[in-house]
Amino acid sequence: MLTQLRPAIVLTLAFIVLTGLAYPLAITGIGQIAFPAQANGSLIRNGETVIGSALIGQNFVSDRYFWPRPSVTADAPYNAGASTGSNLGPTSANLAARVKTDVERLAAAGIAGPVPADGATASGSGLDPDVSPEFAAAQIKRVAAARGVAETELVALVDRFTEGRLLGIVGEPRVNVLRLNLALDAPKS
């Protein structure tokens, strides 16, 4: 009996060491060497102070800032510890009511015309840090009025922070809201 159990126990321990220790440590080491900023959370800093991450949205609510897409994380908007989608399907009355409320809120804030989809719908994780260039452009008038700046200045800023598709084919054009809002607050040279 021991001759049959011994190989099973040895293989189990070997695979625990291999898949539970060696592989994660190797991948972590490669990540730290090849992509240190990304491996450490893509943190955005102001000097030594961490302001946020380029990968996790933040809840900007002031008219002086561009707003992110809605977040549906459990207890607070953009709570990375509660990352989840709403799991509401396209026929859900709750989803329709939430989207209607968001569209009305945006219309009341001065975003006229059809609201871009990402202005009223949450991402799958509820933490999306980016908005479409269309949603950013729809907010220019509101932000310009709140800051007392020319709309053309904000159009140029949104264009500057618009990232294209990866390799020209993967994903959609996007604007990172945190980086855009930090540029709004940056001293003008």
C-alpha positions as CSV (number, residue, x, y, z in Angstrom):
1,M,0.0,0.0,0.0
2,L,2.8,2.4,0.9
3,T,4.4,1.7,-2.5
4,Q,1.2,3.0,-4.2
5,L,0.8,6.0,-1.9
6,R,4.4,7.2,-2.0
7,P,4.4,8.3,-5.7
8,A,1.0,10.1,-5.3
9,I,2.3,12.0,-2.3
10,V,5.6,12.9,-3.9
11,L,3.9,14.1,-7.1
12,T,1.3,16.1,-5.1
13,L,4.1,17.9,-3.2
14,A,6.2,18.4,-6.4
15,F,3.2,20.0,-8.2
16,I,2.4,22.2,-5.1
17,V,6.0,23.5,-5.2
18,L,6.0,23.9,-9.0
19,T,2.6,25.4,-9.5
20,G,2.1,27.1,-6.1
21,L,5.6,28.6,-5.6
22,A,8.0,28.3,-8.5
23,Y,5.7,29.4,-11.3
24,P,4.1,32.4,-9.5
25,L,7.6,33.6,-8.3
26,A,9.0,33.3,-11.9
27,I,6.1,35.2,-13.4
28,T,6.3,37.9,-10.7
29,G,10.0,38.2,-11.3
30,I,9.6,38.5,-15.1
31,G,6.8,41.1,-14.6
32,Q,9.0,43.2,-12.3
33,I,11.9,43.1,-14.7
34,A,10.0,43.5,-18.0
35,F,7.1,45.7,-16.9
36,P,7.8,47.2,-13.5
37,A,5.2,50.1,-13.6
38,Q,2.4,47.8,-14.8
39,A,3.3,45.0,-12.4
40,N,3.1,47.5,-9.5
41,G,-0.4,48.7,-10.4
42,S,0.2,51.4,-13.1
43,L,0.3,54.0,-10.3
44,I,0.0,57.7,-11.2
45,R,1.9,60.0,-8.9
46,N,2.1,63.6,-8.1
47,G,5.7,63.8,-6.8
48,E,5.9,61.1,-4.2
49,T,2.1,61.0,-3.5
50,V,0.1,58.3,-5.3
51,I,-3.0,59.9,-6.8
52,G,-4.5,56.8,-8.4
53,S,-4.0,54.0,-10.9
54,A,-4.3,54.3,-14.7
55,L,-6.2,51.0,-14.5
56,I,-9.0,51.9,-12.0
57,G,-11.5,54.7,-12.4
58,Q,-12.2,57.4,-9.8
59,N,-15.4,59.1,-8.9
60,F,-15.2,62.7,-10.2
61,V,-18.4,64.5,-9.5
62,S,-17.5,68.2,-9.8
63,D,-18.5,70.1,-13.0
64,R,-14.8,71.2,-13.1
65,Y,-13.8,67.7,-14.1
66,F,-14.6,65.2,-16.8
67,W,-16.8,62.4,-15.4
68,P,-16.1,58.7,-15.8
69,R,-18.6,56.2,-16.9
70,P,-20.9,54.9,-14.1
71,S,-19.6,52.4,-11.6
72,V,-21.8,49.7,-10.1
73,T,-19.4,48.4,-7.4
74,A,-21.1,47.3,-4.3
75,D,-20.8,49.8,-1.5
76,A,-19.1,52.9,-3.1
77,P,-18.3,53.9,-6.7
78,Y,-15.0,52.6,-8.0
79,N,-14.2,50.5,-4.9
80,A,-11.6,48.1,-6.3
81,G,-12.3,45.7,-3.4
82,A,-15.8,45.3,-4.7
83,S,-15.2,45.0,-8.4
84,T,-18.2,43.5,-10.1
85,G,-20.6,44.2,-12.9
86,S,-24.3,44.7,-12.3
87,N,-25.2,41.4,-14.0
88,L,-28.3,43.0,-15.4
89,G,-29.3,41.9,-18.9
90,P,-30.6,44.0,-21.7
91,T,-34.2,43.2,-20.8
92,S,-33.8,44.1,-17.2
93,A,-36.2,46.8,-15.9
94,N,-33.7,47.7,-13.2
95,L,-31.0,48.3,-15.9
96,A,-33.4,50.4,-18.0
97,A,-34.3,52.5,-14.9
98,R,-30.7,53.1,-14.0
99,V,-29.7,54.0,-17.5
100,K,-32.7,56.4,-17.7
101,T,-31.6,58.0,-14.4
102,D,-28.0,58.4,-15.7
103,V,-29.2,59.9,-19.0
104,E,-31.4,62.4,-17.2
105,R,-28.5,63.3,-14.9
106,L,-26.3,64.0,-17.9
107,A,-29.0,66.0,-19.6
108,A,-29.5,68.1,-16.5
109,A,-25.7,68.7,-16.5
110,G,-25.9,70.1,-20.0
111,I,-24.9,67.1,-22.1
112,A,-27.3,67.5,-25.0
113,G,-28.2,65.1,-27.7
114,P,-27.8,61.4,-27.6
115,V,-25.6,60.4,-24.7
116,P,-22.8,58.1,-25.7
117,A,-23.3,54.5,-24.4
118,D,-20.5,54.7,-22.0
119,G,-22.0,57.8,-20.4
120,A,-24.9,55.8,-19.1
121,T,-23.7,52.2,-18.8
122,A,-21.1,50.7,-16.5
123,S,-18.3,48.5,-17.6
124,G,-18.1,44.8,-16.8
125,S,-15.9,45.4,-13.7
126,G,-17.4,48.7,-12.6
127,L,-13.9,50.1,-12.5
128,D,-13.2,51.3,-16.1
129,P,-10.8,54.3,-16.0
130,D,-11.5,55.3,-19.6
131,V,-14.3,56.9,-21.5
132,S,-14.9,57.1,-25.3
133,P,-13.6,60.2,-27.0
134,E,-17.3,60.9,-27.8
135,F,-18.3,61.0,-24.1
136,A,-15.3,63.2,-23.3
137,A,-16.3,65.5,-26.1
138,A,-19.9,65.7,-24.9
139,Q,-18.6,67.0,-21.6
140,I,-16.4,69.8,-23.0
141,K,-19.1,72.5,-22.8
142,R,-19.9,71.7,-19.1
143,V,-16.2,71.6,-18.0
144,A,-15.3,74.8,-20.0
145,A,-18.2,76.7,-18.4
146,A,-17.2,75.5,-14.9
147,R,-13.5,76.4,-15.4
148,G,-14.0,79.5,-17.5
149,V,-11.8,78.3,-20.3
150,A,-12.3,78.2,-24.0
151,E,-13.9,75.0,-25.4
152,T,-11.2,74.9,-28.1
153,E,-8.5,74.5,-25.3
154,L,-10.4,71.5,-23.9
155,V,-10.9,70.0,-27.4
156,A,-7.2,70.1,-27.9
157,L,-6.6,68.5,-24.4
158,V,-9.1,65.7,-25.1
159,D,-7.4,65.1,-28.5
160,R,-4.0,65.0,-26.7
161,F,-5.2,62.3,-24.2
162,T,-7.1,60.2,-26.7
163,E,-5.4,56.8,-27.1
164,G,-5.9,54.8,-30.3
165,R,-6.4,51.2,-30.8
166,L,-3.6,48.9,-29.8
167,L,-1.5,48.0,-32.9
168,G,-4.3,49.9,-34.9
169,I,-6.8,47.0,-34.5
170,V,-7.3,46.0,-30.9
171,G,-9.8,47.8,-28.7
172,E,-11.5,51.1,-29.2
173,P,-10.1,54.7,-28.9
174,R,-10.3,55.9,-25.3
175,V,-9.5,58.7,-22.9
176,N,-8.1,58.0,-19.5
177,V,-10.2,60.3,-17.2
178,L,-7.7,60.5,-14.3
179,R,-4.9,61.6,-16.6
180,L,-7.2,64.1,-18.4
181,N,-8.4,65.6,-15.2
182,L,-4.8,65.8,-13.8
183,A,-3.9,67.8,-17.0
184,L,-6.8,70.1,-16.3
185,D,-5.3,70.9,-12.9
186,A,-1.7,71.1,-14.1
187,P,-0.1,74.6,-14.0
188,K,-0.1,76.2,-17.4
189,S,3.4,76.9,-18.7
